Amino acid sequence: MKKNFLLLALLSLSLMPAGARAETHEHGTAPMGHEMAMDHEMAMDHGQMIMLGAKVVDGVKAEAHLKDSREAMAKAGMKQTHHFMIMLQYAATGKAMNTGTAALKIKGPDKVESAALPLMGMEGHFGADITLNAAGPYEFTVGTKLPDGKTRQFQFSYQLK
């Protein structure tokens, strides 16, 4: 747990300069497992970090978080409200898994599930900017195919107030 806290603290500190570029940045796409430029992290500079929990599936530990990024995204002229991120690591060793593919499906309060949204490989996690429009329960399902060739699914939930 201390290692994860330190990782989050270092990630937060490394992202601080990104805010200066946030208002002019437009999102691009990148293949999974590739690092994005630091300015893609604009959504990380503001808002509250929400821990969605940790799950272990077939030897891989996944920790998911939401970051409320409404203010920063609105300033940049974007409609997304949150940044979803998931950190993956080998459960036995704690070694981070930074390559592979991951995709997110979101089921909102209306019980409609979204199409799969590719998660981009970023510094230490996979993530995407998402829109959570209505108050109520959300279910997040992350499907992965990691370097060991196995597919896994991780499920998390959150009640948006």
N, C-alpha and C positions, 0 to 999 in steps of 0.2 A: 504494500500500500504506500509506503514511504517513497518507493521508486516511482510509482505512478504519480504521486503528488509532485515530486521533483520534476518529472517529465512535463506535467501540465504547467508548473511554474516557469520552467525554462521556455516552453512553447509560448506562453503568454508574454514573457519578456522579449522574446525574439520577434514578436509580432508588433510591438509598439510602434515602430517607425512606419508601418504600413498605412496607418490612418491618414498620413499626409497625402497619399496617393489615392485614397478611396474614392474621392469625388470624381475623378476622371477615368477610373478603371471600367472597362467593359469586360465581362466574362467571356472566356474562350473555352475551348474543350481540349482535352489532352487524353491520350490513351491511358488506360489503367496502369498503375505501377510507375508512372512517370511523375517527376516532381513538377509542381506548378510554381510559377514565379511567386515571390512573397506577397506581391500586391493583391493576389487573389484572396488573401486572408483578410480582406477589409472587414468582413462580417465579424471577425474575431475581436475587434478592438473595443466594441461597446456591448453593453447588455450583460445579462446574467447567465452564468454557466449552469446548466441543468443536467444533473447526472441521471441517466436513464437506467443504469445498472450494469452489471457484468454477468456474462453467461459463458459457460464452457461447453463446447460441442466438439466431440471427437479430438480432444487434445489441443484445441485452440481456444484461448480466452479472448472474448470480445468485450470491450468497454465502450458504451455508447453515451454520447452527450448531445445536448442541444444548446445552442447559444442564441439568445434573443438578439437579433441584429436589425430589427425594424428601423431604428433611428439611422444607423449607418447606411442601410440599403436605400431608405427613402432619400437621404441626402445625395446618393449616387443616382437617383432616378430609377431605382429598381423596385419591383413589387415583392420580392422575397422577404420573409419575416424572420426566418431562423437559419442557422447553419447547423446541419446534422453532421456529426463526425463519429467515426468508429475506429478505435485502436485495436489491432489484432496482435496477439503474441502467442508463442508456444507456451502452453500451460506449464509444462515441465521445467522449462528453462527461463521463461520470462523474456526470451529474445523476441524482439519486434518482427512482425511480418509486414514488410513494406512493398511487396510485389504481389501480383495476382490481379484478379478482377473482383469487383464487388458492385452490387446494385441494390437499390432501396425501393420498396413498395410501401406506400402509406395508405392506411385506411382511416378516414376521418370520422367525425361524429355522424355523418350521413350514411355510414357503413359502405361507402363506395371505395374500392381499392384503386389506387393509381396504377398507371403503367410503370414498369421498372425504370428507375432513374439511375443511370450509371454514376457511381461514386468515383471521384478522381483521387488518385494517389497524391497525397500532400505530405508535408514534412511530419512524419510520424503517425499519420492517420489517413484514412480514406474519408472523403466528405463531399457535401454538396449543399448549396443554398436552396432552401425549400420554402414553400408558402403554406402556413397554417392559418386559414382564414376564419374559422369559427371556434368558439369555445366548446369544450367537450372532450371526450376521450379519443386519443389517437393510438393506433397500433403501427409499429414500424417493423418491417420484416426485411432483413438484410440477407441476401444470398451471396455466397462467395465461392470462388474457385481459386485456391491458393497454390503456391509452388509445389505442394505434395500431390497435386492433381485431384484432390478430393473436393467435392462440393459440400457446403455446409449452409445451414440457415440459422439465423439468430433473431429472436423476437424480443421487442421491447415495447413498453407502453407509456403513455403520458397523458395526464389530464390538463388541458389548457383552460385556464380560467379567464 
